Amino acid sequence: MSHATDDRPARRTRTPARPGTRRPGRAEKALERPIRIAVCGAGSANRTLARMAEDVGREIAQSGSVLVCGGLGGVMEAAAKGAHAAGGLTIGILPGADPNDANPWIALPLPTDMGEARNALVVRFADAAIAVAGEWGTLSEIALAMKLGVPIVLLSPTLAEGLAIEKARDAADAVRRALRHARQARGWP
């Protein structure tokens, strides 16, 4: 039986590196990956809160980081809108099975069909997280981040106000703090 005409892809051969150069290894390639920052917050937001979340999203995108959120409305939508406006990548970890449920600013909707249990994935996929106000769902994401060791910064906390968690003054401060924690976690300068 001849394999000369089968549809298998041709074997890749390695091109030798030029003298004096070195190919990046797996760890070095991982260093090139952008930082992922989760934005956690309520599914509904008044104008002030939406503006704050949009500023957070914009700051995340301007830092070259990727925004991860729950992908629906309120704080999530405002943050994604801000990141999108600044040319950033937005990922929505959706509670349902339909990717079309994502808000219009989500570039990469990831349907989980897990309901609120998807909150664990939102923080697990992140190098750091920012909680913008919020109630019980946001509090669950804060608790999961703490449990998983994902650094979290609070911005305009509500139920989390009394917790001994780092608090930011404004959107720029929140993103600056989250980036510092994410870089430290990755061993970056």
DRENRO-132983 format. One line per field, with one value per atom (N, C-alpha, C): x, y, z; residue number from 1; residue in one letter; atom name; chain. Coordinates in pm, whole numbers, plus 32768, in hexadecimal, padded with zeros to 4 digits. Each point is the difference from the previous one (the first is absolute). Example, Ala and Ser with C-alpha at 12.3 -4.5 7.8 and 13.67 -1.06 7.14 Angstrom:
# residues 2
px <- (8527,7FA7,805A,7FDD,8052,7FB3) .
py <- (7DC7,8077,8078,8069,8077,806D) .
pz <- (830C,8000,8000,7FB8,8006,8049) .
pos <- (1,1,1,2,2,2) .
code <- (A,A,A,S,S,S) .
site <- (N,CA,C,N,CA,C) .
unit <- (A,A,A,A,A,A) .
This chain:
# residues 189
px <- (8054,7FAC,8059,7FED,8054,7FC3,8054,7FD2,8026,802B,8030,7F90,7F86,7F93,7F9D,8022,7FA0,7FFB,7FA2,7FE9,8045,805C,8047,8056,800A,8055,8092,804A,808F,8044,8066,804C,804B,7FF8,8047,8091,8057,808D,802B,8059,8031,806B,7FF4,8065,8068,807C,8066,8006,8019,800C,807F,7FFA,8077,8068,807E,8068,7FF0,800D,7FF6,7F71,7F9D,7F75,7FCC,7F98,7FC5,7F6A,7FC0,7F70,7FC2,7F93,7FBF,7FC5,8012,7FC8,7F71,7FC5,7F74,7FE9,8058,7FEF,800D,805B,8011,7F87,7FC6,7F87,7F8D,7FF8,7F96,800E,807A,8015,7FC8,7FF2,7FCB,7F68,7FBF,7F6E,7FD2,7F94,7FD2,7FC5,8007,7FC2,7F69,7FBB,7F6E,7FCC,7FA9,7FC6,7F69,7FCB,7F70,7FC0,7F8E,7FAF,7F80,7FE9,7F8B,7FA3,7F80,7FA0,7F73,7FA5,7F70,7FD3,7F94,7FC4,7FAD,7FF2,7FBE,8053,8000,8054,7FBF,8004,7FD1,806A,7FE5,805A,808B,8006,8081,8053,7FC1,8045,802C,7FA9,8022,8077,8004,8070,8082,7FF8,8075,8031,7FA4,8025,8038,7FC8,8032,8090,801A,8089,8060,7FD3,8053,8021,7F9B,8016,8061,7FF2,8059,808F,8011,8087,803F,7FAF,8032,8034,7FAF,8028,807B,8006,8073,8080,7FF3,8077,8031,7FB2,8023,7FCD,7FAE,7FC9,7F7C,7FD4,7F82,7F9A,7F87,7F93,7FB0,7FED,7FAD,7F8D,7F86,7F8D,7F93,7F90,7F8F,7FB3,801F,7FCB,7F74,7FBB,7F76,7FF8,7F99,7FE7,8041,7FD2,802C,8095,8042,8090,804E,7FD8,8047,7FFA,7F8A,7FEF,804C,7FF7,8045,8097,8036,8091,8029,7FB3,801E,7FF7,7FA0,7FF1,807C,802F,8077,807B,8011,8073,7FF9,7F8A,7FED,801F,7FD1,8017,8095,804E,8091,804E,7FB8,8043,802A,7FC8,8026,7FB0,8034,7FBC,7FA8,7F83,7FA1,7FD1,8001,7FD3,7F8C,7F92,7F8B,7FE9,8005,7FE6,7F6B,7FB0,7F6E,7FC5,7F97,7FC1,7FAD,7FCF,7FAB,8049,7FB2,8038,8006,7FC5,7FF6,8065,805F,8063,7FC0,7F89,7FBA,7FC8,8008,7FD4,8065,8078,806A,7FD9,802F,7FE8,804D,7FDB,803D,8094,8039,808D,805D,7FC8,8050,8030,8084,803A,8000,8017,800A,7FA0,7F84,7FA2,8019,800B,8017,7F88,7FA0,7F8B,8026,7FD3,8024,7F8A,7F86,7F88,800E,8046,801B,7FB5,7FB2,7FBC,8067,7FE0,8059,8083,8006,807D,806E,7FDB,8064,8055,7FD4,804F,808B,8007,8083,805C,7FC9,8052,802B,7FA9,8024,8080,8006,8078,8073,7FE5,806A,804B,7FBB,803E,8054,7FFC,8041,8083,805A,807A,7FE6,7F9C,7FD4,7F70,7FBC,7F72,7FE4,7F9D,7FD0,7F6A,7FD3,7F71,7FCC,7FA1,7FC5,7F76,7FF6,7F82,7FC9,7F82,7FC5,7FC2,7FB9,7FBB,802C,7FA1,8021,8050,7FDD,804C,8090,8012,8088,8049,7FB9,803E,802F,7FB4,802C,8080,800B,807A,8077,7FE7,8069,8030,7FA1,8023,804C,7FD4,8045,808D,800F,8085,805B,7FCE,8050,8025,7FA1,8017,8065,7FF9,8059,8087,800E,807D,800F,7F91,8002,7FF9,8062,7FFE,7F84,7FC1,7F87,8007,7FCC,7FFC,7F6D,7FD7,7F75,7FF8,7F99,7FE4,7F6E,7FE7,7F79,7FB6,803C,7FC3,7F7C,7FA9,7F82,8004,7FD6,8000,808D,8064,808A,8047,7FBB,803D,8054,7FCF,8045,806F,8011,8067,808B,8061,808B,803D,7FCB,802F,8026,8068,8033,7F92,7FF7,7F9C,8045,7FC4,8037,7FAF,8043,7FBE,7FA7,8031,7FB9,8028,7FCC,8019,8094,8046,808F,804E,7FE0,8043,7FE2,7F83,7FDA,804F,8009,8048,8095,8037,808E,8020,7FAB,8014,7FF2,7F9A,7FEB,8076,8032,8074,807C,8014,8074,7FF8,7F8A,7FEF,8012,7FC8,800B,8091,8049,808E,8050,7FE3,8046,7FE2,7F82,7FDA,8047,801A,8045,8099,802F,808F,803C,7FAD,802F,8030,8057,802F,7F92) .
py <- (7F8A,8076,807C,8054,8077,8077,8051,8079,807C,7FEF,8071,8062,7FD1,8059,801B,7FDD,801A,8094,8027,808E,802E,7FB2,802A,807A,805E,8074,7FD8,804C,7FE5,8015,7FB3,800D,8083,8046,807F,7FE5,8044,7FF5,8080,7FF3,8075,8047,8081,8051,801F,7FE8,801B,8096,801F,808C,803B,8081,8044,8003,7FFB,8007,807E,7FF2,8071,8021,7FB6,8018,7F84,8015,7F91,8009,7F91,7FFE,800D,804B,800D,7F7A,7FE1,7F87,8014,7F99,8004,806D,800B,8065,808C,8013,8085,8027,7F9F,801C,8024,7FC0,8020,808F,8031,808A,8064,7FD6,8058,800B,7FA7,8002,8079,8040,8076,7FDB,8060,7FF0,8002,7FAC,7FFA,8038,8065,803B,7FEC,7FC2,7FED,807D,8023,806A,7FBE,800A,7FC5,8070,7FED,8066,7FD7,8053,7FE5,7FFB,7FB5,7FF5,8078,805F,807F,806E,8075,806D,8087,805A,8087,8048,807B,8049,8013,8021,8017,7F80,7F93,7F7F,7FD1,8014,7FD8,8050,8081,8054,7FCF,7FDE,7FCE,7F7D,7FA5,7F7F,8013,805D,801C,8035,8055,8033,7F8E,7FA2,7F8C,7FB1,7FE4,7FB7,8047,8083,804F,7FF8,800D,7FF9,7F76,7F98,7F78,7FF3,802B,7FF6,8055,8078,8057,7FC8,7FAA,7FC1,7F8A,7FD9,7F8D,7F7D,8008,7F88,7FD8,7F87,7FCA,800B,802A,8008,7F7F,7FC6,7F89,802A,7FD9,8020,7F98,8014,7FA3,800E,8068,800C,8034,801F,802E,8098,8034,808F,8044,807A,804D,801F,7FE4,801B,7FB4,7F84,7FAF,8040,802D,803E,8084,8051,8082,7FED,7FA2,7FE7,7FCE,7FA6,7FCC,806F,8059,8070,805A,801D,8053,7FBF,7F7E,7FB8,7FFB,7FE4,7FF9,8086,806D,8086,8020,7FC7,8018,7F97,7FAC,7F9D,7F81,7FE6,7F8B,7F83,7F8F,7F80,7FE8,7FD6,7FE6,7F6F,7FBD,7F76,7FFC,7FC2,7FF3,7F6E,7FE1,7F79,7FFB,7FCD,8008,7F92,8021,7F9B,7F9B,8027,7FA9,7FB9,7FBF,7FB0,804A,8077,8048,8072,7FFB,806C,8085,7FFB,807B,804D,7FC7,8048,8069,7FFB,805E,808E,8060,808B,801E,806B,8018,8022,801A,8027,7F8A,7F8B,7F87,7FC7,7FFB,7FC9,7F68,7FC6,7F6F,7FCE,7FDD,7FCB,7F6B,7FDA,7F73,7FCF,7FBF,7FCE,7F87,7FFF,7F92,7FA7,8035,7FB9,7FD4,8053,7FE1,805D,805D,805E,8053,801F,8052,7FBA,7F7D,7FB8,802E,8043,8034,806C,8037,8065,7FCC,7F7E,7FC4,8009,7FEF,8008,808F,8060,808C,8022,7FDD,8022,7FA0,7F83,7F9F,8025,8038,8024,807F,8043,8083,7FF8,805D,8012,8057,8055,8058,8027,8032,8025,8086,8044,807E,7FEF,8015,7FFB,808F,801E,8084,7FF8,8038,7FFE,7F72,7FEC,7F7A,7FD3,7F92,7FC6,7F6F,7FA4,7F76,7FB7,800F,7FBD,8030,8083,8039,7FD0,7FFA,7FD0,7F6F,7FAF,7F76,7FFF,805A,8007,802F,805D,802F,7F8C,7FB5,7F8E,7F95,7FE4,7F9D,802E,807F,8035,7FEE,8022,7FF1,7F6D,7FA8,7F71,7FC9,8030,7FCF,8047,8068,804B,8063,8027,8065,8089,8055,8084,804F,8042,804C,808B,8060,808C,802A,8047,802F,8092,801E,8088,801C,805F,8023,7F86,7FBE,7F85,801A,7F9D,8007,7F97,7F86,7F96,7FDF,8019,7FDF,8071,806C,8077,7FE0,7FAE,7FE4,7F99,7FC3,7F98,803E,7FB9,802F,7FE0,8044,7FEE,808A,8004,807C,804D,8081,8056,806B,8020,8063,8081,806F,8083,8014,7FD2,8015,7F91,8009,7F98,7FEF,806F,7FF8,7FBF,8024,7FC7,7F6A,7FD9,7F72,7FAE,8030,7FB5,7FFF,806E,8006,7F98,7FF8,7F9F,7F70,7FE7,7F7A,7FD5,805C,7FE1,7FE1,804C,7FE7,7F73,7FDA,7F79,7F94,8016,7F9D,7FED,806E,7FF6,7FB7,801D,7FBB,7F6B,7FDD,7F72,7FB8,8046,7FC5,8007,8047,800F,8068,805C,806C,8075,8053,8078,8068) .
pz <- (8000,8000,8000,7F9E,7FF0,8047,803E,8045,7FB2,7F86,7FB2,7FDD,7FF7,7FD9,8070,807C,806C,8021,8054,801F,807F,8033,8077,7FE2,8061,7FE7,7FF8,7FB2,7FF2,8086,801A,807C,8002,8071,800C,8025,7FBE,8022,8044,805C,8049,7FAE,7FFA,7FC1,806A,7FE4,8066,801E,807E,8029,7FC4,7FE3,7FD0,806E,7FDC,8067,8054,8082,805B,802A,7FCB,8029,8047,804D,804B,7FF0,7FED,7FF4,808B,8007,8083,802C,807D,8039,802B,8035,802C,8069,8062,8069,7FC7,7FA4,7FC4,7FAD,7FB9,7FB3,805D,8073,8060,8031,8008,802D,7F9C,7F83,7F99,8007,8045,8007,8050,7FD2,8049,8089,8059,8084,7FED,804D,7FFD,8084,7FF7,8077,7FFC,8069,800A,803C,7FCC,803B,8030,8082,803F,802B,7FEF,802A,7FDD,802B,7FF2,7F6F,7FEA,7F7C,7FDA,805C,7FE0,8041,7FC0,8032,7FE2,8062,7FE5,7FAC,7FD8,7FA7,803D,8080,8042,8003,8026,8008,7F74,7F9E,7F77,7FCD,801E,7FD5,8041,8082,8048,7FC1,7FE2,7FC4,7F74,7FB4,7F7A,8008,8062,8014,8022,8052,8023,7F81,7FAF,7F83,7FA4,7FF4,7FAB,8032,8084,803B,7FEB,800A,7FEA,7F71,7FA0,7F73,7FE3,8037,7FE7,803C,8064,803A,7FAD,7F9B,7FAE,8039,8067,8040,7FBF,801E,7FCF,8070,7FDE,8062,7FFF,8076,8012,805A,7FDC,8055,7FE9,8041,7FF3,7F7F,7FB2,7F79,7FEE,806D,7FF3,800C,8046,8007,8077,801B,8074,7FFD,8070,800E,7F95,7FE4,7F9D,7F76,7FDA,7F7C,7FF7,8069,7FFF,7FF8,804C,7FFC,7F76,7FC6,7F7B,7F97,800F,7FA4,8005,8079,800F,7FC4,8019,7FC9,7F68,7FCB,7F6F,7FC0,803C,7FCA,7FFA,805B,8003,7FB1,7FB5,7FAB,8048,8077,804D,7FDE,802A,7FF1,8079,7FE7,806C,7FF8,8073,800A,8062,7FD9,8056,8024,8081,8032,8023,7FA6,800B,8058,804B,8054,7FB1,7F8B,7FB0,7F90,7FAB,7F93,7F7B,7FF9,7F81,7FF9,7FA3,7FF5,7FD8,7FC5,7FD9,8076,8078,8078,802C,7FC9,8027,7FD7,804E,7FDB,7F7F,7FB8,7F7D,8001,8075,8008,801E,800B,801A,7F7B,7FEE,7F85,8002,8074,800B,806D,7FD9,8062,8018,807E,8023,8051,7FC0,8047,8055,807E,805A,8025,7FF8,802D,8092,8050,808C,8061,7FCD,8059,804D,807C,8052,8022,7FEE,801B,7FA2,7F92,7FA4,8042,8073,8047,8021,801D,801E,7F86,7F89,7F87,7FE3,801C,7FE8,804B,807F,804D,7FE5,7FE2,7FE3,7F80,7F9F,7F81,800A,8072,800E,804E,7FDF,804E,807A,7FF7,806D,7FE3,8065,7FEF,8041,7FC8,8038,8016,807A,801F,8005,7FA9,7FF9,803F,807B,804C,8006,7FE4,7FFC,8082,7FF6,8072,8014,800E,8024,7F95,7F81,7F97,7FFC,800F,8003,807C,8070,807B,7FEF,7FB5,7FE7,7FAD,7F9F,7FB0,8054,805A,805B,8057,8038,8056,7FB1,7F87,7FAD,7FDC,7FE1,7FE2,8079,8075,807B,8015,7FEE,8014,7F9B,7F83,7F96,7FFD,8051,8003,7F8D,7FC5,7F95,8043,7FEB,8040,7FD5,805F,7FE1,803E,7FB5,802A,7FFF,8067,8008,7FD4,7FB3,7FD5,801F,8058,802B,8037,8063,8035,8048,7FFE,804B,806D,7FE5,8065,8030,7FAE,8022,804A,801D,803C,807B,805A,807D,7FF7,7F8E,7FF1,7FF7,8030,7FFD,7F78,7F9A,7F77,7FCB,7FB1,7FC8,7FB6,801D,7FC0,7FAD,7F8E,7FA4,8006,7FDD,7FFF,7F85,7F8D,7F82,7F9F,7F85,7F9C,7FE2,7FEB,7FDF,8072,807B,8074,800B,7FE6,8007,7F9C,7F85,7F98,801E,802D,8024,806C,8066,806D,7FCD,7FAF,7FC9,7FAA,7FAE,7FAB,8054,806A,8056,803B,8030,8039,7F96,7F89,7F95,7FD6,7FF4,7FDB,8069,807E,806E,7FFB,7FE8,7FFB,7F8E,7F92,7F8E,800E,8066,8012,7FA4,7FD1,7FA7,8053,7FC7,8049,800B) .
pos <- (1,1,1,2,2,2,3,3,3,4,4,4,5,5,5,6,6,6,7,7,7,8,8,8,9,9,9,10,10,10,11,11,11,12,12,12,13,13,13,14,14,14,15,15,15,16,16,16,17,17,17,18,18,18,19,19,19,20,20,20,21,21,21,22,22,22,23,23,23,24,24,24,25,25,25,26,26,26,27,27,27,28,28,28,29,29,29,30,30,30,31,31,31,32,32,32,33,33,33,34,34,34,35,35,35,36,36,36,37,37,37,38,38,38,39,39,39,40,40,40,41,41,41,42,42,42,43,43,43,44,44,44,45,45,45,46,46,46,47,47,47,48,48,48,49,49,49,50,50,50,51,51,51,52,52,52,53,53,53,54,54,54,55,55,55,56,56,56,57,57,57,58,58,58,59,59,59,60,60,60,61,61,61,62,62,62,63,63,63,64,64,64,65,65,65,66,66,66,67,67,67,68,68,68,69,69,69,70,70,70,71,71,71,72,72,72,73,73,73,74,74,74,75,75,75,76,76,76,77,77,77,78,78,78,79,79,79,80,80,80,81,81,81,82,82,82,83,83,83,84,84,84,85,85,85,86,86,86,87,87,87,88,88,88,89,89,89,90,90,90,91,91,91,92,92,92,93,93,93,94,94,94,95,95,95,96,96,96,97,97,97,98,98,98,99,99,99,100,100,100,101,101,101,102,102,102,103,103,103,104,104,104,105,105,105,106,106,106,107,107,107,108,108,108,109,109,109,110,110,110,111,111,111,112,112,112,113,113,113,114,114,114,115,115,115,116,116,116,117,117,117,118,118,118,119,119,119,120,120,120,121,121,121,122,122,122,123,123,123,124,124,124,125,125,125,126,126,126,127,127,127,128,128,128,129,129,129,130,130,130,131,131,131,132,132,132,133,133,133,134,134,134,135,135,135,136,136,136,137,137,137,138,138,138,139,139,139,140,140,140,141,141,141,142,142,142,143,143,143,144,144,144,145,145,145,146,146,146,147,147,147,148,148,148,149,149,149,150,150,150,151,151,151,152,152,152,153,153,153,154,154,154,155,155,155,156,156,156,157,157,157,158,158,158,159,159,159,160,160,160,161,161,161,162,162,162,163,163,163,164,164,164,165,165,165,166,166,166,167,167,167,168,168,168,169,169,169,170,170,170,171,171,171,172,172,172,173,173,173,174,174,174,175,175,175,176,176,176,177,177,177,178,178,178,179,179,179,180,180,180,181,181,181,182,182,182,183,183,183,184,184,184,185,185,185,186,186,186,187,187,187,188,188,188,189,189,189) .
code <- (M,M,M,S,S,S,H,H,H,A,A,A,T,T,T,D,D,D,D,D,D,R,R,R,P,P,P,A,A,A,R,R,R,R,R,R,T,T,T,R,R,R,T,T,T,P,P,P,A,A,A,R,R,R,P,P,P,G,G,G,T,T,T,R,R,R,R,R,R,P,P,P,G,G,G,R,R,R,A,A,A,E,E,E,K,K,K,A,A,A,L,L,L,E,E,E,R,R,R,P,P,P,I,I,I,R,R,R,I,I,I,A,A,A,V,V,V,C,C,C,G,G,G,A,A,A,G,G,G,S,S,S,A,A,A,N,N,N,R,R,R,T,T,T,L,L,L,A,A,A,R,R,R,M,M,M,A,A,A,E,E,E,D,D,D,V,V,V,G,G,G,R,R,R,E,E,E,I,I,I,A,A,A,Q,Q,Q,S,S,S,G,G,G,S,S,S,V,V,V,L,L,L,V,V,V,C,C,C,G,G,G,G,G,G,L,L,L,G,G,G,G,G,G,V,V,V,M,M,M,E,E,E,A,A,A,A,A,A,A,A,A,K,K,K,G,G,G,A,A,A,H,H,H,A,A,A,A,A,A,G,G,G,G,G,G,L,L,L,T,T,T,I,I,I,G,G,G,I,I,I,L,L,L,P,P,P,G,G,G,A,A,A,D,D,D,P,P,P,N,N,N,D,D,D,A,A,A,N,N,N,P,P,P,W,W,W,I,I,I,A,A,A,L,L,L,P,P,P,L,L,L,P,P,P,T,T,T,D,D,D,M,M,M,G,G,G,E,E,E,A,A,A,R,R,R,N,N,N,A,A,A,L,L,L,V,V,V,V,V,V,R,R,R,F,F,F,A,A,A,D,D,D,A,A,A,A,A,A,I,I,I,A,A,A,V,V,V,A,A,A,G,G,G,E,E,E,W,W,W,G,G,G,T,T,T,L,L,L,S,S,S,E,E,E,I,I,I,A,A,A,L,L,L,A,A,A,M,M,M,K,K,K,L,L,L,G,G,G,V,V,V,P,P,P,I,I,I,V,V,V,L,L,L,L,L,L,S,S,S,P,P,P,T,T,T,L,L,L,A,A,A,E,E,E,G,G,G,L,L,L,A,A,A,I,I,I,E,E,E,K,K,K,A,A,A,R,R,R,D,D,D,A,A,A,A,A,A,D,D,D,A,A,A,V,V,V,R,R,R,R,R,R,A,A,A,L,L,L,R,R,R,H,H,H,A,A,A,R,R,R,Q,Q,Q,A,A,A,R,R,R,G,G,G,W,W,W,P,P,P) .
site <- (N,CA,C,N,CA,C,N,CA,C,N,CA,C,N,CA,C,N,CA,C,N,CA,C,N,CA,C,N,CA,C,N,CA,C,N,CA,C,N,CA,C,N,CA,C,N,CA,C,N,CA,C,N,CA,C,N,CA,C,N,CA,C,N,CA,C,N,CA,C,N,CA,C,N,CA,C,N,CA,C,N,CA,C,N,CA,C,N,CA,C,N,CA,C,N,CA,C,N,CA,C,N,CA,C,N,CA,C,N,CA,C,N,CA,C,N,CA,C,N,CA,C,N,CA,C,N,CA,C,N,CA,C,N,CA,C,N,CA,C,N,CA,C,N,CA,C,N,CA,C,N,CA,C,N,CA,C,N,CA,C,N,CA,C,N,CA,C,N,CA,C,N,CA,C,N,CA,C,N,CA,C,N,CA,C,N,CA,C,N,CA,C,N,CA,C,N,CA,C,N,CA,C,N,CA,C,N,CA,C,N,CA,C,N,CA,C,N,CA,C,N,CA,C,N,CA,C,N,CA,C,N,CA,C,N,CA,C,N,CA,C,N,CA,C,N,CA,C,N,CA,C,N,CA,C,N,CA,C,N,CA,C,N,CA,C,N,CA,C,N,CA,C,N,CA,C,N,CA,C,N,CA,C,N,CA,C,N,CA,C,N,CA,C,N,CA,C,N,CA,C,N,CA,C,N,CA,C,N,CA,C,N,CA,C,N,CA,C,N,CA,C,N,CA,C,N,CA,C,N,CA,C,N,CA,C,N,CA,C,N,CA,C,N,CA,C,N,CA,C,N,CA,C,N,CA,C,N,CA,C,N,CA,C,N,CA,C,N,CA,C,N,CA,C,N,CA,C,N,CA,C,N,CA,C,N,CA,C,N,CA,C,N,CA,C,N,CA,C,N,CA,C,N,CA,C,N,CA,C,N,CA,C,N,CA,C,N,CA,C,N,CA,C,N,CA,C,N,CA,C,N,CA,C,N,CA,C,N,CA,C,N,CA,C,N,CA,C,N,CA,C,N,CA,C,N,CA,C,N,CA,C,N,CA,C,N,CA,C,N,CA,C,N,CA,C,N,CA,C,N,CA,C,N,CA,C,N,CA,C,N,CA,C,N,CA,C,N,CA,C,N,CA,C,N,CA,C,N,CA,C,N,CA,C,N,CA,C,N,CA,C,N,CA,C,N,CA,C,N,CA,C,N,CA,C,N,CA,C,N,CA,C,N,CA,C,N,CA,C,N,CA,C,N,CA,C,N,CA,C,N,CA,C,N,CA,C,N,CA,C,N,CA,C,N,CA,C,N,CA,C,N,CA,C,N,CA,C,N,CA,C,N,CA,C,N,CA,C,N,CA,C,N,CA,C,N,CA,C,N,CA,C,N,CA,C,N,CA,C,N,CA,C,N,CA,C,N,CA,C,N,CA,C,N,CA,C,N,CA,C,N,CA,C,N,CA,C,N,CA,C,N,CA,C,N,CA,C,N,CA,C) .
unit <- (A,A,A,A,A,A,A,A,A,A,A,A,A,A,A,A,A,A,A,A,A,A,A,A,A,A,A,A,A,A,A,A,A,A,A,A,A,A,A,A,A,A,A,A,A,A,A,A,A,A,A,A,A,A,A,A,A,A,A,A,A,A,A,A,A,A,A,A,A,A,A,A,A,A,A,A,A,A,A,A,A,A,A,A,A,A,A,A,A,A,A,A,A,A,A,A,A,A,A,A,A,A,A,A,A,A,A,A,A,A,A,A,A,A,A,A,A,A,A,A,A,A,A,A,A,A,A,A,A,A,A,A,A,A,A,A,A,A,A,A,A,A,A,A,A,A,A,A,A,A,A,A,A,A,A,A,A,A,A,A,A,A,A,A,A,A,A,A,A,A,A,A,A,A,A,A,A,A,A,A,A,A,A,A,A,A,A,A,A,A,A,A,A,A,A,A,A,A,A,A,A,A,A,A,A,A,A,A,A,A,A,A,A,A,A,A,A,A,A,A,A,A,A,A,A,A,A,A,A,A,A,A,A,A,A,A,A,A,A,A,A,A,A,A,A,A,A,A,A,A,A,A,A,A,A,A,A,A,A,A,A,A,A,A,A,A,A,A,A,A,A,A,A,A,A,A,A,A,A,A,A,A,A,A,A,A,A,A,A,A,A,A,A,A,A,A,A,A,A,A,A,A,A,A,A,A,A,A,A,A,A,A,A,A,A,A,A,A,A,A,A,A,A,A,A,A,A,A,A,A,A,A,A,A,A,A,A,A,A,A,A,A,A,A,A,A,A,A,A,A,A,A,A,A,A,A,A,A,A,A,A,A,A,A,A,A,A,A,A,A,A,A,A,A,A,A,A,A,A,A,A,A,A,A,A,A,A,A,A,A,A,A,A,A,A,A,A,A,A,A,A,A,A,A,A,A,A,A,A,A,A,A,A,A,A,A,A,A,A,A,A,A,A,A,A,A,A,A,A,A,A,A,A,A,A,A,A,A,A,A,A,A,A,A,A,A,A,A,A,A,A,A,A,A,A,A,A,A,A,A,A,A,A,A,A,A,A,A,A,A,A,A,A,A,A,A,A,A,A,A,A,A,A,A,A,A,A,A,A,A,A,A,A,A,A,A,A,A,A,A,A,A,A,A,A,A,A,A,A,A,A,A,A,A,A,A,A,A,A,A,A,A,A,A,A,A,A,A,A,A,A,A,A,A,A,A,A,A,A,A,A,A,A,A,A,A,A,A,A,A,A,A,A,A,A,A,A,A,A,A,A,A,A,A,A,A,A) .
